[in-house]
Amino acid sequence: MRKFPIPENVFAQTVTAVKHYTDRVFHFRITRPASFRFRSGEFVMIGLPNAEKPVFRAYSVASPSWEEEMEFLSIKVQGGPLTEHLQKVTPGNTVLMRKKPTGTLVLDALLPGERLYLFSTGTGVAPFASLIRDPETYEKFEEVILVQTCREVAELIYITELVDGLKHDPLIGEQATSKLRLHTTTTREAFPRMGRITDLIRSGAFFCETGLPLFDPAQDRAMICGSMEMLKDSKTVLESFGLVEGANNAPATYVVERAFVG
């Protein structure tokens, strides 16, 4: 492969691990630059050194802000300008990462509250994988409800295994055990809980199954990450309960991430 110069605003990092869950979803880890800092929930721009002008796409960091390596979830798009090649990386390969992290799925963008809902579809669960490993999340909220909807059961494995493992985490194990709840659904493959989360909320099935009260803007906060259609539907549902969209410079009761790769 021809080697191209690395731009000044980019880190060149080494792939340390790769795991493929389905023919649509995979997970990879890279080394973390010693000088790199980010807030749990933020995203970075990822690319490959395979062109003079590399293609970069937004990827939420799935690892917490204190971890030594960086973790990402990705979809696989056949013929995609980046994922067609990114899905083929193996340990030892180089991945490019722009130096500036950003994003709206950060705790500072929400007003204080009691419950935090994290709504995701597919690989949109990545920023929440970071947030549920951050002690600050449990310091700010009494309950954390993580929701992921996928097409297939295998796409739920990553977050299910992660949440199960948190019970034994020396840093936040006790808090995660008492405060974190995971609610997973599928839309295509048979599973005990099926359906789009927005439909389940509208019908009331979500509240019946979880035993949670209807959303209350006085104490409930939410973050959303997924497809554009999911973002639109989720915004409509939350606003019907009186929640208001916020941002880094104007905290409110829910936030969305629009720069989502999958």
C-alpha positions in Angstrom: 0.0 0.0 0.0 1.3 3.4 -0.9 2.2 5.6 2.1 0.9 9.1 2.3 2.0 12.0 4.6 0.0 12.4 7.9 -1.6 15.8 8.2 -0.6 18.0 11.2 -4.0 18.0 12.8 -4.2 14.1 12.8 -3.0 11.4 15.1 -1.8 8.1 13.5 -2.7 5.3 15.9 -2.3 1.6 16.0 -5.2 -0.9 16.0 -4.9 -3.2 19.0 -8.1 -5.4 18.7 -10.9 -6.1 16.3 -14.1 -8.1 16.8 -16.9 -8.7 14.3 -20.4 -9.3 15.6 -22.4 -9.6 12.4 -21.9 -8.9 8.7 -23.1 -5.3 9.6 -21.3 -4.5 12.8 -17.8 -4.6 14.2 -15.8 -3.2 17.1 -12.2 -2.0 17.1 -9.7 -0.5 19.6 -6.7 1.7 18.9 -3.9 3.2 21.0 -4.6 6.5 22.6 -2.3 9.5 22.1 -0.8 10.6 25.4 -1.8 14.2 24.9 -5.4 13.4 23.8 -8.3 14.5 26.1 -12.0 14.1 25.6 -15.3 14.1 27.5 -17.3 10.8 27.8 -19.9 10.9 25.0 -17.9 12.9 22.5 -17.0 11.8 19.0 -13.9 12.1 16.8 -13.2 12.0 13.1 -11.7 8.7 12.0 -10.0 7.9 8.7 -7.4 5.6 7.1 -4.0 6.4 5.6 -4.9 5.0 2.2 -5.2 8.2 0.1 -3.6 11.6 -0.3 -6.8 13.1 1.0 -8.2 10.5 3.5 -12.0 10.2 4.0 -13.0 10.9 7.6 -16.2 10.0 9.3 -17.6 10.8 12.8 -17.2 8.0 15.3 -18.3 8.3 18.9 -15.7 7.1 21.4 -17.1 4.0 23.2 -14.4 3.9 25.8 -14.5 6.2 28.9 -12.5 9.3 29.1 -10.0 7.8 31.6 -9.1 4.6 29.6 -5.7 4.1 28.1 -7.0 2.8 24.8 -9.8 4.1 22.6 -12.7 1.9 21.5 -15.2 2.3 18.6 -18.2 0.6 17.1 -18.8 0.7 13.4 -21.2 -0.4 10.7 -20.0 -2.1 7.5 -21.1 -0.5 4.3 -20.1 -2.3 1.2 -18.8 0.2 -1.3 -18.7 2.9 1.5 -15.7 5.3 1.0 -14.4 4.6 4.6 -16.2 1.5 6.1 -15.5 -0.6 3.0 -11.8 -0.4 4.0 -12.1 0.1 7.8 -13.9 -3.2 8.3 -10.8 -5.0 7.0 -8.4 -3.6 9.6 -6.5 -6.0 11.8 -4.2 -5.5 14.9 -1.1 -3.6 13.9 -2.8 -1.5 11.2 -2.8 2.3 11.4 -6.0 4.3 11.8 -6.1 8.1 11.6 -7.9 10.3 14.1 -8.3 14.0 14.0 -7.1 15.8 17.1 -10.3 17.7 18.1 -13.1 15.8 19.9 -16.6 17.3 20.0 -20.3 16.4 20.4 -23.5 17.1 22.3 -23.9 13.9 24.2 -22.1 15.1 27.3 -23.4 15.5 30.8 -22.8 19.3 30.8 -25.4 19.7 28.1 -28.2 18.5 30.5 -29.8 20.2 33.4 -29.6 18.3 36.7 -32.2 15.6 37.1 -33.1 12.2 38.7 -33.2 9.8 35.8 -31.1 9.7 32.7 -32.4 7.8 29.6 -30.0 6.8 26.9 -31.8 5.9 23.7 -29.9 4.3 20.8 -30.2 2.3 17.7 -27.4 0.1 16.3 -23.9 1.4 16.8 -25.5 4.6 18.2 -25.0 2.9 21.6 -21.2 3.8 21.4 -21.3 7.1 23.2 -23.4 5.6 25.9 -20.9 2.7 26.3 -18.5 5.6 27.3 -21.0 7.4 29.6 -22.1 4.3 31.6 -18.4 3.7 32.5 -18.0 7.3 33.8 -18.3 7.8 37.6 -19.7 11.3 37.0 -22.8 9.8 35.3 -23.8 8.0 38.6 -22.9 11.0 40.7 -25.4 13.2 38.7 -28.2 10.7 38.3 -30.0 8.2 40.6 -31.1 6.0 37.7 -29.6 5.4 34.3 -31.7 3.6 31.7 -29.9 2.5 28.6 -32.0 1.5 25.7 -30.7 -0.1 22.4 -32.8 -1.3 19.5 -31.1 -3.4 16.7 -32.3 -5.5 13.8 -30.6 -8.7 15.0 -29.9 -10.2 18.4 -26.2 -10.5 17.7 -26.0 -6.7 17.4 -27.0 -6.5 21.1 -24.1 -8.6 22.3 -21.6 -5.8 22.6 -23.6 -3.7 25.1 -25.1 -6.7 26.9 -21.6 -8.1 27.6 -20.4 -4.7 28.6 -23.2 -4.0 31.1 -22.8 -7.5 32.6 -19.1 -6.9 33.1 -19.7 -3.6 34.9 -21.0 -5.4 37.9 -17.4 -6.4 38.6 -15.8 -3.1 37.7 -13.6 -1.9 40.6 -14.3 1.8 39.7 -18.1 1.9 39.2 -19.3 -1.6 39.8 -21.4 -0.9 42.9 -23.0 2.2 41.3 -23.7 0.5 38.0 -25.2 -2.5 39.8 -27.7 -0.4 41.7 -28.4 2.4 39.2 -27.9 1.1 35.7 -30.7 -0.7 33.7 -30.4 -2.1 30.2 -33.5 -2.5 28.0 -32.8 -4.1 24.6 -35.2 -4.7 21.7 -35.0 -6.0 18.1 -37.0 -5.1 15.0 -36.4 -8.1 12.7 -35.0 -11.2 14.5 -37.2 -12.9 17.1 -36.4 -11.7 20.6 -38.4 -11.5 23.9 -38.8 -7.7 23.4 -39.4 -6.6 19.8 -40.3 -3.2 18.3 -39.0 0.3 17.7 -38.5 2.0 21.1 -40.5 5.1 20.0 -43.5 2.8 19.2 -43.2 1.1 22.5 -43.1 4.4 24.3 -46.1 5.7 22.4 -48.1 2.5 23.1 -47.1 2.6 26.8 -45.6 -0.9 26.6 -42.1 0.5 27.5 -43.4 1.9 30.8 -45.5 -1.2 31.6 -42.6 -3.6 31.1 -40.0 -1.5 32.9 -42.3 -0.2 35.7 -40.9 3.3 35.1 -43.3 6.3 35.2 -44.1 8.4 32.2 -41.4 10.9 31.3 -41.4 14.0 33.6 -39.5 17.0 32.4 -39.0 18.0 36.1 -36.7 15.0 36.8 -36.1 13.0 33.6 -33.2 13.7 31.2 -32.5 12.0 27.9 -29.8 11.5 25.2 -30.5 10.1 21.7 -28.1 8.6 19.2 -29.1 6.7 16.1 -30.3 7.0 12.5 -31.8 10.3 11.3 -35.3 8.8 11.3 -34.8 7.5 14.9 -33.6 11.0 16.0 -36.6 12.7 14.4 -39.1 10.2 16.0 -37.5 10.3 19.4 -37.4 14.1 19.5 -41.1 14.1 18.7 -41.9 11.6 21.4 -39.8 13.3 24.1 -41.2 16.8 23.3 -44.7 15.4 23.5 -43.9 14.8 27.2 -42.6 18.4 27.6 -38.8 17.8 27.3 -36.8 20.5 25.6 -33.7 20.0 23.4 -30.4 21.4 24.9 -26.8 21.9 23.8 -23.4 22.5 25.2 -24.0 26.3 25.5 -27.7 25.9 26.5 -28.3 22.9 28.8 -31.9 21.5 28.8 -33.7 18.3 29.3 -32.6 16.2 26.3 -29.8 16.2 23.7 -29.2 14.4 20.4 -26.1 13.6 18.3 -26.5 14.4 14.7 -23.0 13.6 13.5 -23.6 9.9 13.7 -21.8 7.4 11.4 -24.4 4.6 11.5 
